[in-house]
Amino acid sequence: MLAGLSLLCSFLMLPSKGETLKWIEDCLKERFNSASGVAKLKKWELSLSDKGFFRLRKFYPGGKQEYYSFNVSRFNDLDYIGAADGGELLIETIGDDIIVQTYNDPKGNIDSMSSKVVIPLLNAEPELLDSLRNGFFLLKQE
């Protein structure tokens, strides 16, 4: 499907908003690395709604949850730290546009705002990252 999105973009035959949302969501879900970081995740949920809302919820073994949400219209850029076989995708918004909420945290439940959300990925080739970036920009324009 990656080749399909790139091919469509190269011929200026842009995919529909729904196709782009689904492609980005599927791509991130397929490559999400729940075993990265100090605390391995018990469960996670990632979705992009038809209204352009990106949502990520992380569930940790001790019961703590982290929730991130933003509207793709606030997307600014993305960056990747790591190698093709594994790293972290940093999705950045224009300002502090990402809602961050924690639940069942020993430090207390916290509601805050951020300008970045970090997604651990596996198998993120440069071409894939370029296609993800282009997909987010396509959604932002709609």
N, C-alpha and C positions, 0 to 999 in steps of 0.2 A: 504494500500500500504506500510505503514511503516513496518508491519510484513513481507511483501513480500521482501523488501530490506534487512532486517535483516536476514531473512531466506536464501535468495540467498547468502549473504555474508558468513553466517555460513557454508554453504556447498561448498564454494569456486566456486560457479557458479555465477560469477560476472555479474551484469546487464550491458547492453551496455552503452556507454557514453550518448546517447540520452535519454535512460530510466532514468539514474541517474540525468541528467540535469532537465528533466521534473519533476521527483519526488521532487528534492530540491526546484525548483521553485513553484510547487503546494503546497508543505508543507509550505513554507514561506508565500505565498499568503493567504492560508487558515487561518493562525495564526497571520497575521500582525495586529497590534493594532493601528489603525489610530487615536484613541481617547486618546492616552497616551501623556504625556508631557504637558508643559505649553500652547503651541499653538496647537490646534487641527488641523489636516490636512484637507484640502478641498478635496484633491485627491492625489493619489500616484500610481506609476507604478514600478513594479519590474520584471526583466527578466534575464534569463541566456541564452545567445546565443549558437548556436551549435559550435561556435569557443571558447567557454569557458569564455566569458565575462559576468561578473555580473554587472547589472545596476540597480540603485535605484534612482527614482526621486520623491521628495516630493514637493507638492504644498500647500502653506499656504494661508489662507483667504485674507491676505493683498496683495497678488500677488507675494510674495517672493517664489523662488524655490531653492531647493538644489538638486544637482546631484552628485551621487557617481558611480564610475566605476573602476573595476579592472579585471585582468585576473586571473582565478582560479589557474593557474600554479604558482602564487605568494602567494597562500594561505599558512598560517603558522599554525593557530589553531583557535578555537573558545572558547568562555566562555559565561556563562549565569549568569546574576545577577537578582535575584528575586525568586519567588516561581513558582510552577507548573501552577498556575492559571494566572500568568502574570509577565512579567519582560522584560529584555533587552538582546538580543543576540548580543555579540560583536564578529565580524568576524575580525580576525587579519591577516595581510599579513607579508611577510618576512621583508620588509622595508617600506619606505613611497611609497607604490605602488598603493594606492587608489587615483584616481583623484577626487578632490572635487571642485565643481563649484557652485557659488551662483549667482542668477539672481534677479533683481528687489529688491535688499536688500537695506534698508535705509542707511546702513553703506557702501554701494558700492558693486559692483559685484567683487567677489574674486575668483581667481583660486589658488588652493593650493594642497598639497599632504598630505596624512595621512597614518597611518599604521592600522587604525581601522575604521570600519563602525558599527554603532549601529542600530539594528532593534528591535523595540518594538514588543513583541509577547504575545499572549494569549495561554493558554493551552499547555505549553511546558513541557511535562513530561521528566524525565531523559532519558528514552529509546529513545524518539524522538531526543533529543539533541545528544545522542551518534550516532544515525543513520545519522543525519545531518553531524556531524563531519566525520564519515566514508565515507559518500557520497562525501564530499569535497576532502578528501584524495584520493578517487578513481579517481576523475576527474583530480586531480593534477598529478597523475601518467601517465595519457594518453597523 
